[in-house]
Amino acid sequence: MIFRAAILFFALCFAAAGLMAQNARSAAPPAVTSPSPGMSEQQVDDLRADIVRMKNLVQQMEINLAFVDTTQSPLKHQFQLEIDLWKTMIVHMEKQLPPAHAH
């Protein structure tokens, strides 16, 4: 069971790393820390699409977490921490978006 959970963990890490690499290639410069009124329509659409993909991956991670173990093991706790981290990142990215009525 632990071996299967470890494989699942590494698979999720690779999936998340791939998503981050894809986002890094297509994203605007990372120096932007607040909503940018100068974001182009394409950048806003790309950010919204990235957020949707990330939410789907986090949902899959939460579903997979239910199958790891019924007890609170260190591995399960680590999965939960990573899910919380990704949720925080998604909220941060959503704050980067201009208000929806600006379109």
N, C-alpha and C positions, 0 to 999 in steps of 0.2 A: 504494500500500500504506500509506503514512504517513497519507494522507487518510482511508482506511478505519479505520485504528487510532485516529485522532483522533476520528472520529465515534463509534466504539465507546467510547472513553474518556468522551466527554461523555454518551453514553447511560447508561453505568454511573454516572456522577456524578449525573445527574438521578434515576436510580432510587434511588440511595443517599440523596439529599437528600429524595426523597419519602417513603422509609421513615422517615427521621429525623423529618420533619415529622409524620408519622402517629403515631410513637411519642411525640413531644413533646406532642401533643394528648391522648393517652390515658394517658400515664404519670403516675406519682406525682411529687410535687415532686422536683427534681433534687438537693436538699440531702442525700438519703440516701446515705451513703458506705459503710455496712456493712450486713450482713444485719439486717433489721428484724424482731424477733419479733412486732411488731404489724401485719405485713402481712396484709391480708384475703385470704381465699381467692381472690376475684376478681382482686386485684392479682397474686398469685402465678401464677394461670392466665394472665393477660395477659402477664406477663413471660416465662413459658415459651413462649407462642405467639410473642412477638416474637423470642425467641432462635431458635426453629425457622425463622421466616421469614428472619432474618438469616443463619443457617447455609446456607439454600438459596440466597440471593443470593450469598454468598461462594463457594459451590460453582459457581454459574453464572459468576462472575467468573474463577475458576480455569480453567474450561473454555474461556472466551473468550480468556484469556491465552495458551493453547496455540496459538491461531490468529493472534496478533498478528505474531510474527516468530520465527524460529528463533535469531537472534543476540541477544546481550544489548545491546539498545539502551536509551537513556535512557527512552524511553516504556515499554518493557517493564519496566524496573526500577521506574519510578513505579507501574505497575500492581501489581507485586509488593509494593511498600511499602504501598500502599493495602489490599491483601488482608491483609497482616500486621497492619495497624492494625485492620481490622474483626475479625480473629480475636482480637486482644487485647481489644477491646471486648466481644466475646461471652464470653470467659473472665471478664472483670470482671462482666458481668451475671449469669453463672452463679453467681458467688460471692455475689451479692445474694440468691439464692434460699435459702429455708430448707431444711434437710435433707429428703430425699424421705420419710423415715420419719415426719416430723412430721405427715403428713396422716392 
